[in-house]
Amino acid sequence: MPPEMTHIWRWRKWLPARFGQPCRVITTGTLNSALVEFADGCRVVTSRYAVKKL
């Protein structure tokens, strides 16, 4: 069973193919950063502003 996706990717400028896709925030770090994982297993370190809670 895949992990529950709790956020939506909302930036079109970075990773435009991922716009609107569900994801989950694995952890948050300093300087407003977050490790985000998509349903296919791709992980990205990005700003917390790039994702929005469902």
FENJOMO-V667862 format. One record per pair of residues at least 12 apart in sequence whose C-alpha atoms are under 10 Angstrom apart, sorted by the first residue. I is the first residue (numbers start at 0). J is the second residue. If there is no record, write none. Layout:
# FENJOMO-V667862
i,j
I,J
I,J
This chain:
# FENJOMO-V667862
i,j
1,38
1,39
1,40
2,22
2,23
2,36
2,37
2,38
3,21
3,22
3,23
3,38
4,20
4,21
4,22
4,23
4,24
4,36
4,37
4,38
4,52
4,53
5,21
5,22
5,23
5,24
5,50
5,51
5,52
5,53
6,19
6,20
6,21
6,22
6,23
6,24
6,35
6,36
6,37
6,49
6,50
6,51
6,52
6,53
7,19
7,20
7,21
7,22
7,23
7,24
7,37
7,49
7,50
7,51
7,52
7,53
8,20
8,21
8,22
8,23
8,35
8,37
8,48
8,49
8,50
8,51
8,52
9,21
9,48
9,49
9,50
9,51
10,48
10,49
10,50
10,51
11,49
13,45
13,49
14,43
17,37
18,49
18,50
19,50
19,51
20,37
20,38
20,50
21,36
21,37
21,38
21,50
21,51
21,52
21,53
22,35
22,36
22,37
22,38
22,39
22,40
22,41
22,42
22,50
22,51
22,52
22,53
23,35
23,36
23,37
23,38
23,42
23,50
23,51
23,52
24,36
24,37
24,42
24,43
24,44
24,47
24,50
24,52
25,42
25,44
26,44
27,44
27,45
27,46
27,47
28,44
28,45
28,46
28,47
30,46
30,47
31,45
31,46
31,47
31,48
32,44
32,45
32,46
32,47
32,48
32,49
33,45
33,46
33,47
33,48
33,49
33,50
34,46
34,47
35,47
35,49
35,50
